[in-house]
Amino acid sequence: MGSVKLWCSRIGLAIGGAGLMWMVNAGFPFKAQLPLLAQSSSDRAEMVSSKQALAKAVLLEIGMAAQYDQFFWHSVDMAVFKPRPVFAEWLQQLFAKRAGWAYAEDEYVSQLTANFSEAELQEILAMAKRPLMKKLLRAEMQAYQDASLERRQLLYEVWDDYNSGKIDVPPEVLR
């Protein structure tokens, strides 16, 4: 279960964090911070707590919880080939409830606190609050939703081709 949770959270971070990665790669200057080793243990604990709070604020501001749970549509798309909106919606909600954001948030917070200084997290949070960034993130999620019918059809075709023997599995994969 732990490895599945970690795998899913990493997939979610890679896919769902595209908006976050866009912000990170936008070329914002690095702000130096004193090394943790040069600080007292109480200062380090306060900094970690502050960084965790900032990381959670960033994730909240960019809507990562909703994005993460929304990306369960990949699983629903593979499970529900025929248009059955009520069942598909129920299944997506079930996935979100049983394996959703509540199970992945700590991994996301850990990744942000490990990879960004407190000053960098403050910069990211400030960027995430900008109207243009909010617009970008909304557009990203809308594009994902708008692609759902085509994605479902393509996934169905892949599974159909695989199950009918039209796709050969490489021998090294079967080992």
DAQUI-V190680 format. One record per residue. N is the residue number from 1. SS is DSSP state (a for helix, b for strand, c for the rest). NEAR is the number of other ideal C-beta (glycine too) atoms within 8 Angstrom. D_CENTER is the distance of its C-alpha to the mean C-alpha in whole Angstrom. Layout:
n=N ss=SS near=NEAR d_center=D_CENTER
n=N ss=SS near=NEAR d_center=D_CENTER
This chain:
n=1 ss=c near=4 d_center=18
n=2 ss=a near=5 d_center=17
n=3 ss=a near=6 d_center=16
n=4 ss=a near=8 d_center=15
n=5 ss=a near=12 d_center=12
n=6 ss=a near=9 d_center=12
n=7 ss=a near=8 d_center=11
n=8 ss=a near=11 d_center=9
n=9 ss=a near=12 d_center=7
n=10 ss=a near=9 d_center=7
n=11 ss=a near=8 d_center=7
n=12 ss=a near=14 d_center=3
n=13 ss=a near=11 d_center=3
n=14 ss=a near=7 d_center=6
n=15 ss=a near=8 d_center=5
n=16 ss=a near=11 d_center=3
n=17 ss=c near=11 d_center=5
n=18 ss=a near=8 d_center=8
n=19 ss=a near=12 d_center=9
n=20 ss=a near=11 d_center=9
n=21 ss=a near=8 d_center=10
n=22 ss=a near=9 d_center=13
n=23 ss=a near=12 d_center=14
n=24 ss=a near=8 d_center=14
n=25 ss=c near=6 d_center=16
n=26 ss=c near=7 d_center=18
n=27 ss=c near=3 d_center=21
n=28 ss=c near=9 d_center=22
n=29 ss=c near=3 d_center=24
n=30 ss=c near=6 d_center=24
n=31 ss=c near=8 d_center=25
n=32 ss=c near=3 d_center=27
n=33 ss=c near=7 d_center=27
n=34 ss=c near=5 d_center=30
n=35 ss=c near=6 d_center=29
n=36 ss=a near=7 d_center=28
n=37 ss=a near=4 d_center=31
n=38 ss=a near=5 d_center=33
n=39 ss=c near=9 d_center=32
n=40 ss=c near=5 d_center=34
n=41 ss=a near=5 d_center=32
n=42 ss=a near=6 d_center=32
n=43 ss=a near=8 d_center=30
n=44 ss=a near=10 d_center=28
n=45 ss=a near=8 d_center=27
n=46 ss=a near=8 d_center=27
n=47 ss=a near=11 d_center=25
n=48 ss=a near=9 d_center=22
n=49 ss=a near=8 d_center=22
n=50 ss=a near=9 d_center=22
n=51 ss=a near=14 d_center=19
n=52 ss=a near=10 d_center=17
n=53 ss=a near=8 d_center=18
n=54 ss=a near=12 d_center=17
n=55 ss=a near=14 d_center=14
n=56 ss=a near=10 d_center=13
n=57 ss=a near=9 d_center=15
n=58 ss=a near=14 d_center=13
n=59 ss=a near=13 d_center=10
n=60 ss=a near=9 d_center=12
n=61 ss=a near=9 d_center=14
n=62 ss=c near=12 d_center=11
n=63 ss=c near=9 d_center=10
n=64 ss=a near=13 d_center=6
n=65 ss=a near=10 d_center=8
n=66 ss=a near=8 d_center=9
n=67 ss=a near=14 d_center=7
n=68 ss=a near=12 d_center=5
n=69 ss=a near=12 d_center=9
n=70 ss=a near=11 d_center=10
n=71 ss=c near=11 d_center=8
n=72 ss=c near=12 d_center=11
n=73 ss=a near=11 d_center=13
n=74 ss=a near=8 d_center=13
n=75 ss=a near=10 d_center=15
n=76 ss=a near=12 d_center=17
n=77 ss=a near=11 d_center=18
n=78 ss=a near=7 d_center=19
n=79 ss=a near=6 d_center=21
n=80 ss=c near=10 d_center=22
n=81 ss=c near=6 d_center=24
n=82 ss=c near=4 d_center=27
n=83 ss=c near=4 d_center=26
n=84 ss=c near=7 d_center=26
n=85 ss=a near=6 d_center=24
n=86 ss=a near=6 d_center=25
n=87 ss=a near=8 d_center=24
n=88 ss=a near=11 d_center=21
n=89 ss=a near=8 d_center=20
n=90 ss=a near=8 d_center=21
n=91 ss=a near=12 d_center=19
n=92 ss=a near=13 d_center=16
n=93 ss=a near=8 d_center=17
n=94 ss=a near=8 d_center=18
n=95 ss=a near=13 d_center=15
n=96 ss=a near=11 d_center=13
n=97 ss=a near=6 d_center=16
n=98 ss=a near=6 d_center=16
n=99 ss=a near=9 d_center=13
n=100 ss=c near=12 d_center=11
n=101 ss=a near=10 d_center=9
n=102 ss=a near=5 d_center=12
n=103 ss=a near=9 d_center=12
n=104 ss=a near=13 d_center=9
n=105 ss=a near=11 d_center=9
n=106 ss=a near=6 d_center=12
n=107 ss=a near=12 d_center=10
n=108 ss=a near=15 d_center=8
n=109 ss=a near=12 d_center=11
n=110 ss=a near=8 d_center=13
n=111 ss=a near=9 d_center=11
n=112 ss=a near=13 d_center=12
n=113 ss=a near=12 d_center=16
n=114 ss=a near=5 d_center=16
n=115 ss=a near=5 d_center=16
n=116 ss=c near=10 d_center=17
n=117 ss=c near=9 d_center=20
n=118 ss=a near=11 d_center=21
n=119 ss=a near=8 d_center=22
n=120 ss=a near=11 d_center=19
n=121 ss=a near=15 d_center=17
n=122 ss=a near=9 d_center=20
n=123 ss=a near=10 d_center=20
n=124 ss=a near=13 d_center=16
n=125 ss=a near=12 d_center=17
n=126 ss=a near=8 d_center=20
n=127 ss=a near=11 d_center=18
n=128 ss=a near=12 d_center=15
n=129 ss=c near=8 d_center=18
n=130 ss=c near=8 d_center=20
n=131 ss=a near=5 d_center=21
n=132 ss=a near=6 d_center=20
n=133 ss=a near=13 d_center=17
n=134 ss=a near=10 d_center=16
n=135 ss=a near=8 d_center=18
n=136 ss=a near=10 d_center=16
n=137 ss=a near=12 d_center=12
n=138 ss=a near=8 d_center=14
n=139 ss=a near=8 d_center=16
n=140 ss=a near=10 d_center=12
n=141 ss=a near=12 d_center=12
n=142 ss=a near=8 d_center=15
n=143 ss=a near=8 d_center=16
n=144 ss=a near=11 d_center=13
n=145 ss=a near=8 d_center=15
n=146 ss=a near=6 d_center=18
n=147 ss=c near=8 d_center=18
n=148 ss=a near=10 d_center=18
n=149 ss=a near=6 d_center=21
n=150 ss=a near=7 d_center=22
n=151 ss=a near=11 d_center=18
n=152 ss=a near=11 d_center=20
n=153 ss=a near=8 d_center=23
n=154 ss=a near=8 d_center=22
n=155 ss=a near=11 d_center=21
n=156 ss=a near=9 d_center=24
n=157 ss=a near=8 d_center=26
n=158 ss=a near=9 d_center=24
n=159 ss=a near=10 d_center=25
n=160 ss=a near=8 d_center=28
n=161 ss=a near=9 d_center=29
n=162 ss=a near=8 d_center=28
n=163 ss=a near=6 d_center=30
n=164 ss=c near=6 d_center=33
n=165 ss=c near=4 d_center=33
n=166 ss=c near=5 d_center=33
n=167 ss=c near=7 d_center=30
n=168 ss=c near=3 d_center=31
n=169 ss=c near=6 d_center=29
n=170 ss=c near=6 d_center=30
n=171 ss=a near=6 d_center=32
n=172 ss=a near=5 d_center=30
n=173 ss=a near=6 d_center=27
n=174 ss=a near=6 d_center=30
n=175 ss=c near=4 d_center=31
